[in-house]
Amino acid sequence: MSDKPSVLIIDDERISRENLDYVLAKEGYKTRCAESGTLALDILAHETFDIVITDLRMDGHDGFAVLDRVKALSPMTEVIIITGYATVANAVDAMRKGAYSYVAKPFRIDEVRVVLSQALEKQMLKKEVTELKREANLREAPLLIGNSPKMALLKTTIRQIATTDCNVVVLGETGTGKELVARTLHRMSDRAAKRFLAFNCGALDENLLANELFGHEKEAFTGAGGLKKGLLESADGGSLFLDEIADMPMSMQIKLLRVLQERSIMRVGGTHEVSIDARIISAANRDLKQEVEVGTFRQDLFFRLNVITVHVPPLRERKEDIPLLCSHFINRFSTPQGKAITGLSSEALEILTEYSFPGNIRELENIIERAVALTTSAEIQSRDLPKDLRSFDFVRRGDQRGELMTLAENEKEYILWVLRQASDNKTRAAEILGIDRVSLWRKMRRYEIDAI
């Protein structure tokens, strides 16, 4: 964008529009004009302006429609409404919807100059506050631990895309830290001051999923005693993280696609649209392109969600980060337990660095938490690690036939191992795996795992 402040002037009265355009352009503003709200909406879909000056009453889309669209697309843009039909009710409504000011026709050009200058000053202050918050959030952002080349690339990618405000798909195996990546993206974005909400798309059936995402109106169904805002509406101005997006039912995929296209939702039992402004960060542990090819995921939704893809590397591909991760988890778990553990013995660290970690960072975290609880030494010893880990029984099974195990085989064996450690307690096993019981049940059915 040019250093000159950009202004979009919308007015169906040609003389009024051209006069304002002439004066502002002469004073150094970068101006563009539209003779209708409909044309303005087309322009706003492709361009961003510092200030929008719009007439209120116009055929087709009026000034309020323009105001709503501007605030949905570019919250930092200030809107000034000018109209020959000034009323207190309209003024109040305009301010409530987010307009900076409301000017009655016929107006004096000096009055518009002052309002425009004040609006730009407010915008500059908002940008400064946003930048300060972003810098503070960078210092407080969730830790993405690791200095390996793949982690360095991941961190660089996050820095590059955090402020773009486009939808992002985070791909990675179970336990790699996809939600942590999403939270870091949010904390480094312009939306950092607003809410970050996370939701698992594979945890609920279609009806409950719709209720959670879209909310419901009062008495929309039995037991709906009052209005409930859904996650899409509650994340307004912030970010919504949709985990396990590949498990979303096809019927819900259609509804989500419409939300992304229209930037609005309709609550369950509702009759009117509600505008939303939430950045969608989705995640999957499967290749969404393959899901599209086999027909389990909509191609049009994939294109809407997958503006940018972020790949989170599995732990086995960045083993040089294991000592740092171990140190982090030891510090986290030893303090609450009143222990002063300085690290791991060389033997214990060697076992961990040789292990393939099918459960990735989440598995390492659980192993260290268990070791901290069991150890009686200043350092975690090899004896403090799980017996199965020390022997590598389940990950080395493939060696007996001279080949490596596939990822699916590794995941199946790891789930079986966790179920054994949890004495077949599905709730506890799901907690260890970092997934819900429904997702565990689905994986058990996929791999034909019976109760132990």
N, C-alpha and C positions, 0 to 999 in steps of 0.2 A: 504493500500500500504506500501511496505517496506520503511525504511528510506533511503536505497540506491536509487539513481536516476535510473529510469527504461528507457531502450532504446530498441526500436524495429528497427532491421536492416533488410532492404528489398533490395535484390540484386539477380538477376538471375545468376550472376557469382559466382560459389561456392567458389573458392579460395578467391576472394575479400571479400565475405560475412563471411567466416570462419575466415579469418585473423583479420578482424575488430572485430568480436565477441570475439576472443581469447584475443586481446589486451584490449578491454573495460572491459571484465569480470575480467581479471587479475587486473585491476585498481579499482575494486570495484563496477562497474556498474551492475545492474540487467538487463541482456540482454535476448532478444528473437529474433529469426531469421525467415524470410519468404523468400522463393525463387521466389515469384511472387507477383505482385500487387493484384491479385485475392485472394490469400491466406491471404495477409495482411489485405484486407478489411474484411474478415471473422474474423480475430483476433481482429481487431479494433472495431467490432460490440459488442465484449464482454469484452474487456480489454482497460484500459487507460494507456498511457505512458507519461513520462515527455518529452522525446525526440523521434522523429522518424527520422531515417536516411534512405533515399530511393534513389535507382537508378532512373534515369529519363526514359530511354527507356527500356520497358519490354513488353513482349507479354501480350495480354489481357488488364488489367488496368495498365496504365503507372504511372509515378511519380506524374504527375499533378492530376490524378484521386485520388491517395492516399492523396495528399495535400488537395484537396477539401473535402474529406471525414473526414480527421482529424480535419480540421477547423470547420466542421459542427457538429461533435460529441464532440470535446474537444478543445474549443478555446484556452485554456491555454497551450496546448501542442505545443512545438516548432518543426518545421520541417526543416531538413537540406537535401538538394538535392545534390547528387553526380552523376556525369555523365562523360562519355568519349566523349560526343558529345556537348561540351560546345560552346554556341554561345551567343552573347550579347542579342539577342532577347529572347532566352530561359531564360537567367538570369533575364532580366527585367520582363518577364512574371511570373517567379517564385516568385520574390519579391512582385510583384503586387498582387498575389494570397495569400500572407501571409507567404511565406517561410522565415525562419530566415536567411539562408545563402545558397550559391550556390558554390559548390566545384568541380573543374574539375579533372578528372582522367588523368594520374596517380597522386594520391595525396600522400603527405607525412603524416605519422601517426601523427607527431607533429602538423601539420596544423589542422587535424581533432580534436585533443585534445583541441587546443586553441578555435576552433569554438564551440565545445561541451561545454566547460567551460563557454564561454560567453553566450551561449544560456541558460544554467541553471541559470546563474546570472540574465539574463533578466527575466526569468520565476519567479525567487524568488522575484524580485522587483515587478512584476505584481501581484503576490499573496499578497504581503504586501500592495500595493495600494488598491487592491480589499478589503482586510480585513479592512483597514482604512475607505474606503468608506462605507462598511457595518456597521461599528460601528457608523459612522456619520449618516447614514440613519436610524439606530435604534433609535437614539435620535430625528430624524425628522419625523419618521414614522407616518402615519395617526393614530389618536387616536382610539383605540378600548376600549371604556369606559365601565368600570364595574369590580366589584370585586366578583361577585357571583361565586359559584362553577362552573357553566356551562361556564361562561366567562373565568375563570381561566383555565379550560380544553381546551377551544378554543385557548387561547393564547399559551399554552404549545404545542398544536398540530402544530400551525403555526411555532413556533420556531424550532420544530423538522423537519419539512418537507421543510422549506423555501429554504434550500441550496441543496436539493436533485435533483432539476432540472427536476423532472418528472411531467407529466401532472396531474392536480388536478381538481376535480369537487367540486364546492361549492354548497351545497343544503340548502335551507332555504325559508321560506315564503316571499312574497313580502314585502319589507320595512325593512328587518332584517339587511341589511348592507352587502350584499354579495360582492358588488364591493369594499367596504372598506376592507374586508378581502383579496380580490385579490390584491389590492394595497399594503397592508401590506406584503403579501407574496413576492411580487416583490421587495419592498424596503428592505427586509431582505435577499434577495437572492444574488448570485454572479452576477446577471444581473442588479443590481440596477442602475449602471451607464448608462444603455441603456434605451430605451423608454418603457413606459407602455401605451398601447393603448386599449381602450374599445369599444365594438361594440354590439349592440342589434340585435340578429339574428331574432327577430320577427317583426322588423320594416319595412322590405323591401320585395319586391317580389323576385323571383329566379334570374332574370336577373340583377337587381340592386345589389342583394346580392353578386353575382359572381363578378361583377365589383368592389365592395367595398373590397372584400376579396383578389381577385387575381389581380386586376388592369387590364389595357388594353394597347395594342400597338397603335401606331399612326394610325389613320384611320381604326381602328378595326370595327367601326360602324359610322353611321352618327353623326357628332358632336364631334367625338374623334379627336381633332386637334393635340394632342401630346401624348407621352407616359405617362401613369399614373401608379405609383407603388401602389399595393394593400396593405391592412393592414398587411397581412401575411409577405409581403416583407419589409414593412416599420418598422415592429417590430423586424427586424433582430438583434439578440443579446439580445433582451429584452423579454417582455411578452405581449401576446395578450389575453385580457379578452373577452370571448364570452358569453354574457348574454342571458338568455332565449334560451338556446341551444335546448331545447325540441321543440321549435317552428320552428326550421330550416326545410325547405322542404326536403322531402326524397331524391330528386335528388341532393340537395346540400350536404346532409349527405354523399352520395357516394363520391363526390368530396373531401370533407374534410377528409374522411377516407384515400383516396389515398395520400393526402398531408402528413398526419401523418405517413403513411407507407414509403413514398419515401423521405420525407423531402425536397420536391421541389414542385414548382407550375408552371403552364403555364398561362401567362396572356391571357385575352380575345383577340382573334385575333392573338395570338402568335404561333410560330412554334418550340420554343426551351424551355427546362426546365430551371428554375431559382432556384438555391439552396436557402433554407431558414433555419434560426436558430432562432425560436421563441418558448418560452415556452407557452403552451396553458393552460389557466385557464378558465374553463367554469362554468356556473352557471345555475341553474334551480330552479323553485319554485314548481316543481312536482317531484315525485319519478321516476327517469329515469328507474329503473327496471320495474316498472309498465308500463311505456311507451313502453318498449321493449316487454313486455308480450302481450300488445294489438296491437302491430305491427306498432306503430307510430314513433318508434325510432329504428335504426339499432343496433343489438346486437354487431356486430363487432366494430362499432364506439364507442359504450358504453364502451367496454373493453379497447379500445385505449385511450379514454379520462379519464376513471375512474381508473387510477393507484392508486390514493389516493382520498378518499372522506372526505370533511370537512363539518360538520353539524353546521349551525349557528342557535342558539336557538331563538325561538320567544320571544318577550318581556314579554309575560304573564308567561313564565317559568323562568324569572329572574327579578322579580319585585323589588327585593332589589337594583337593579341598577338604578331604576327610579329617585331617588333623585340626583344621580351623573349626569345622563343624563340631567335632568332639569337644573341643575346648569350650565352645559356646554352650553346648548342652550340659556339660559338666558344671559350668558356672551357674546355669539356670536351675539345675536340680539340687546341687549340693547345699546352697544357702538355705532354702526352706527346710532341709533335713538337718541343718546344724552341723554339716560336715565340711572339713577343709581339705578337699581333694585337689591335688595339684595337677593331675593329668592321668595319662595312661602309661603302663609299662611298655617297653619296646615290643614285647611279645604280643600283648593285647592289640597294640596299634598295627602290628604286622598282620594279625588275623583279620582285622577290620579292613585294611587296605587291599587284602587279597580277595575279600568276599565280593560277590557280584551285586548284592543288594537289590533283589527283585522288588522290594517294597520302598526302595529309594530313601530319601531323607527322613520320611516318616518312620521307616523301619529303624534307621540309625538312632533317631530320637528315642524310640521305645527301648532300644537296646541299652543306650546310655542311662536312661532313667532307671531301668532295672538294675544295671551295674552299680549305680550310685547308691541305690537302696541296699544292695547286698554286700558291697565291699567293706572290709574292716581295715583297709590300708590307706595310706596317703595317696596312693596311685591305684587306679583300676587295674586289676590283674586279669590274666587270661581266664582264670577260674571263675571270675565274676561274669563272664560272657555266657550266653546260652550254650548248652551242650551241643545242640544241633548246629549252631554257628561254628563252634570249634571244629567239628568233624566235617562240616560241609556235606552232610549226607544227601540232602535233597537237591542241592544245586550241582553236585558232581555226578548225579545219577547218569547224565548224558555221557560222561567220560567213559563209562563201561562199554558203550557201543561205539566209541571213537568219534563222537560228534557232540557239539554244544547243544544245550536245550534251547528250544524256542522260547520267546517271551511268554506265550500262552502256557507252555509247560511249566516255566518258572513261576508264573503267577498262581497256577493251580497248586503246585507243590508248596508255595509259600502260604497260601490260604489254608491248606491242610495242616501245615506246621503251626500256624497261629491258632487254629481250632484245637489242636492238641495241647498247646500251651494254656489255652483258656478252658481246658476240660470240657470242650464242646459247648461252652456258654456262648451263644450267638451274639448276645448283646455285648459282652466283653470283647469277643473277637472283632466285632464291627468297630468298637472303640479303638482297639489296637491298630486296625487297618486304616482308621481314619475315615470310614464310610458309615452310612446308616444301615440298619438291618435289612431294609428292602434291597439296597444295592448288593449286600452280602448274599442275600437269598438268590438274587438274579445271577450273580457270579457262580454260586454253587450249582444252580440249575444249568448254566452254560457249560460248566466243566463236569457235570454229572457227579457232583460230590454229595454223597449221602452223609447223614449224621454219623459221627464217629462212635 
